[in-house]
Amino acid sequence: MSESENSTSAYAEFVKPQLQYNEDGWGPCEKIDFRDMPYQPFSKSDRLGKISDWTGTATVDKKFPNKYASQFGTGSQYAYYHDEDETTFHLVDTARVQKLPYQRGRFRGNMRNLRYPFRGRGGRGGGQGGLQSLGKSVKMRDQRRGTTGRKWGVRGPPPKIRDASVTVRPDWLTIEEMDFPRLAKLSLPGVKEGEDIMCCGTLEYYDKSYDRINVKSEKPLQRVDRIFHTVTTTDDPIIRSLSKSVGNVYATDSILATIMCCTRSNYSWDIVIDKIQDKLFMDKRDNTEFDLLTVNETSVEPPQDDGNSLNSPRNLAIEATFINHNFSQQVLKSGPTENKFKFPEPNPFIGDEEEGEVASVAYRYRKWDLHNGVVLVARCEHDAVVNMPSGDHQFLTVKALNEWDSKLANGVEWRQKLDTQRGGVLANELRNNACKLAKWTVQALLGGSDQIKFGYVSRAHVKDSSRHVILGTQQFRPNEFATQINLSMDNAWGILRCIIDLLMKQKDGKYLIMKDPNKPMIRLYDIPENTFETDGSEESGDEGETFQPLYTYSGGDGNKKN
């Protein structure tokens, strides 16, 4: 091979590429094969529109001016920005963050750290300091209790699964499930005031000196050793006699209030109904916690069950019931029998062998016409009586609200706010104890009480649940208070009538209404006739922990001694 031929073969041959020209539009005419073309990678943050930038000049980004600068040089439309994918990810949220009024720049610089008190018209710094200290204390409390995430929905423990008030057995038949939104829409207007059938018992007069108690002149709560009767419907001898001639539905005011206010309840409860020849008898079960008062049941953060803790739900319920019974008797004028108000008939639950003093209580047996042949007969109660200047008597329902730990209860401290902001204290109680207050109001309305008297009772020391003090009292007319707490009696009667109609359609037998422990609904069960008629040990074994009552029982008729 000659030298000229050898030098020619050392160079690669240049092949002119074929150019495509589209005469009808923009872009290539045929499919292009990219297999032999160089590839330049890009990140998710790159703008895909760069491929159509024929000038090769990248759009200026004020935040990252060199974002599209190539690592191999400048001026290339294939340049990309080296960065981690996640660091360039941003939420598309252009909404402005709304600041609270006291964060909008009114107080800047060193003013935020001032801690002097309010001083007339120039006390702005004191207000800001108070807000900041309040915010810090709330934050520290939430961090200590681990509730910060729960409050804002970020993190927090799952909601506690509550236990049912009674174990549902396999042989129980579910008849109906009624959810609270549906029950809240029911209404039965036109139910007239109850008509008295019989009045029994003896009442003591209310001591008006307790209306003058305030935080500075508090009174210790005394332990009153009196007997309280909590007899269920079918154990009441008067209801037994009335069932032969009057009405076809029978209950007590506490049972009716529980049903009527069921849409406000969170804890589980149950009521047993016997249907006998088109008549309904509503009863509570023996040796249950039905008569215990709940504490902070409707609070955003209700008490947690810590076993034997001082502030467990059950121990708080026992404490609240203890306070109510003692307060209702302490505020009365004790004296000889002739200084008491007596109804025509004596207390039907005082036996010949009764030992000890019986609490001041009067029973009103009343009936209501619920239309369409349904006549309700119920036993209602009064706690006290008061003389009016006109010489008339007014009957009272006396109840006690109790403070246990304002920090744990997410409330306000009564000793600081009760005298100056009683409305705020009551509003906080309405949030935390909506169900309990509604039931008390319904009981006062059913019984025809002229006034409902609330006492504010607090622990003498936050760590001691055995000693309490009375900090004040407040009274309302039941109708006005019902309007205040948005309690509709038309809806309450509608819920009761709905349940009565369901039961009237069933065959004779035994039934049970139970509030679901974890869902806003009540369930109606058809249960065997012999349910709950076994001995106490066997029944408690079915339902879990044996109930240890707050009171000692004296006899089998449901009598309780404090």
GIBELUR-V771668 format. One record per backbone hydrogen bond with DSSP energy under -0.5 kcal/mol. CO is the residue of the C=O (numbers start at 0). NH is the residue of the N-H. If there is no record, write none. Layout:
co=CO nh=NH
co=CO nh=NH
//
This chain:
co=1 nh=5
co=2 nh=6
co=3 nh=7
co=4 nh=8
co=7 nh=10
co=12 nh=14
co=13 nh=15
co=16 nh=18
co=20 nh=22
co=31 nh=33
co=33 nh=36
co=38 nh=40
co=42 nh=45
co=45 nh=47
co=46 nh=49
co=47 nh=50
co=48 nh=51
co=49 nh=52
co=51 nh=53
co=52 nh=55
co=55 nh=57
co=59 nh=61
co=63 nh=66
co=65 nh=68
co=69 nh=72
co=72 nh=69
co=75 nh=78
co=79 nh=81
co=80 nh=82
co=83 nh=87
co=84 nh=87
co=85 nh=88
co=90 nh=92
co=96 nh=98
co=99 nh=102
co=100 nh=103
co=105 nh=107
co=107 nh=110
co=108 nh=111
co=109 nh=112
co=110 nh=113
co=118 nh=121
co=119 nh=122
co=122 nh=126
co=123 nh=127
co=124 nh=128
co=125 nh=129
co=126 nh=130
co=127 nh=131
co=128 nh=132
co=129 nh=133
co=130 nh=134
co=131 nh=135
co=132 nh=136
co=133 nh=137
co=134 nh=138
co=135 nh=139
co=136 nh=140
co=137 nh=141
co=138 nh=142
co=139 nh=143
co=140 nh=144
co=141 nh=145
co=141 nh=146
co=141 nh=147
co=146 nh=150
co=147 nh=151
co=148 nh=152
co=148 nh=153
co=159 nh=161
co=166 nh=168
co=168 nh=171
co=171 nh=173
co=172 nh=174
co=172 nh=525
co=175 nh=523
co=176 nh=178
co=177 nh=521
co=178 nh=182
co=179 nh=183
co=181 nh=184
co=182 nh=185
co=187 nh=190
co=189 nh=191
co=194 nh=366
co=197 nh=364
co=198 nh=344
co=199 nh=362
co=200 nh=342
co=201 nh=360
co=202 nh=340
co=203 nh=384
co=204 nh=332
co=205 nh=207
co=206 nh=209
co=207 nh=210
co=208 nh=211
co=209 nh=212
co=213 nh=216
co=214 nh=217
co=218 nh=469
co=221 nh=223
co=222 nh=224
co=223 nh=225
co=225 nh=561
co=226 nh=358
co=227 nh=229
co=227 nh=559
co=231 nh=234
co=232 nh=235
co=234 nh=236
co=235 nh=239
co=236 nh=240
co=237 nh=241
co=238 nh=242
co=240 nh=243
co=241 nh=244
co=241 nh=245
co=247 nh=279
co=248 nh=376
co=249 nh=281
co=250 nh=378
co=251 nh=255
co=252 nh=256
co=253 nh=257
co=254 nh=258
co=255 nh=259
co=256 nh=260
co=258 nh=261
co=260 nh=263
co=261 nh=264
co=268 nh=514
co=270 nh=512
co=271 nh=282
co=272 nh=274
co=272 nh=510
co=273 nh=275
co=273 nh=280
co=274 nh=508
co=275 nh=278
co=278 nh=275
co=279 nh=249
co=279 nh=281
co=280 nh=273
co=280 nh=282
co=282 nh=271
co=284 nh=287
co=288 nh=291
co=295 nh=298
co=298 nh=301
co=303 nh=305
co=305 nh=307
co=305 nh=308
co=308 nh=311
co=311 nh=315
co=312 nh=316
co=313 nh=317
co=314 nh=318
co=315 nh=319
co=316 nh=292
co=316 nh=320
co=317 nh=321
co=318 nh=322
co=319 nh=323
co=320 nh=324
co=321 nh=325
co=322 nh=326
co=323 nh=327
co=324 nh=328
co=325 nh=329
co=326 nh=330
co=328 nh=331
co=330 nh=206
co=331 nh=333
co=335 nh=338
co=336 nh=339
co=339 nh=341
co=340 nh=202
co=344 nh=200
co=346 nh=349
co=348 nh=350
co=350 nh=353
co=353 nh=355
co=356 nh=226
co=358 nh=360
co=360 nh=201
co=361 nh=381
co=362 nh=199
co=362 nh=364
co=363 nh=365
co=363 nh=379
co=364 nh=196
co=364 nh=197
co=365 nh=377
co=366 nh=194
co=367 nh=369
co=367 nh=375
co=370 nh=373
co=372 nh=374
co=373 nh=369
co=374 nh=247
co=374 nh=248
co=375 nh=367
co=376 nh=250
co=377 nh=365
co=377 nh=379
co=378 nh=252
co=379 nh=363
co=381 nh=361
co=383 nh=395
co=384 nh=205
co=385 nh=393
co=387 nh=390
co=391 nh=387
co=393 nh=385
co=394 nh=449
co=394 nh=450
co=395 nh=382
co=395 nh=383
co=395 nh=397
co=396 nh=398
co=396 nh=452
co=398 nh=454
co=400 nh=456
co=402 nh=458
co=404 nh=408
co=405 nh=410
co=406 nh=409
co=411 nh=413
co=412 nh=415
co=412 nh=416
co=413 nh=417
co=416 nh=420
co=420 nh=424
co=421 nh=425
co=422 nh=426
co=423 nh=427
co=424 nh=428
co=425 nh=429
co=426 nh=430
co=427 nh=431
co=428 nh=432
co=430 nh=433
co=431 nh=297
co=431 nh=298
co=432 nh=436
co=433 nh=437
co=434 nh=438
co=435 nh=439
co=436 nh=440
co=437 nh=441
co=438 nh=442
co=439 nh=443
co=440 nh=444
co=441 nh=445
co=442 nh=446
co=443 nh=447
co=443 nh=448
co=450 nh=396
co=450 nh=452
co=451 nh=453
co=451 nh=475
co=452 nh=398
co=453 nh=473
co=454 nh=400
co=454 nh=456
co=455 nh=470
co=455 nh=471
co=456 nh=402
co=457 nh=468
co=460 nh=463
co=462 nh=464
co=463 nh=460
co=466 nh=459
co=466 nh=460
co=467 nh=220
co=468 nh=457
co=468 nh=470
co=469 nh=218
co=471 nh=455
co=473 nh=453
co=475 nh=451
co=476 nh=480
co=477 nh=481
co=478 nh=482
co=479 nh=483
co=480 nh=484
co=481 nh=486
co=482 nh=485
co=485 nh=487
co=486 nh=488
co=487 nh=491
co=488 nh=492
co=489 nh=187
co=489 nh=493
co=490 nh=494
co=491 nh=495
co=492 nh=496
co=493 nh=497
co=494 nh=498
co=495 nh=499
co=496 nh=500
co=497 nh=501
co=498 nh=502
co=499 nh=503
co=500 nh=504
co=502 nh=505
co=508 nh=274
co=509 nh=526
co=510 nh=272
co=511 nh=524
co=512 nh=270
co=513 nh=515
co=513 nh=522
co=518 nh=520
co=519 nh=179
co=520 nh=515
co=521 nh=177
co=522 nh=513
co=522 nh=524
co=523 nh=174
co=523 nh=175
co=524 nh=511
co=524 nh=526
co=525 nh=172
co=526 nh=509
co=527 nh=530
co=529 nh=532
co=534 nh=538
co=535 nh=539
co=536 nh=540
co=537 nh=541
co=538 nh=542
co=539 nh=543
co=542 nh=544
co=546 nh=548
co=551 nh=560
co=552 nh=554
co=557 nh=229
co=558 nh=553
co=559 nh=227
co=560 nh=551
//
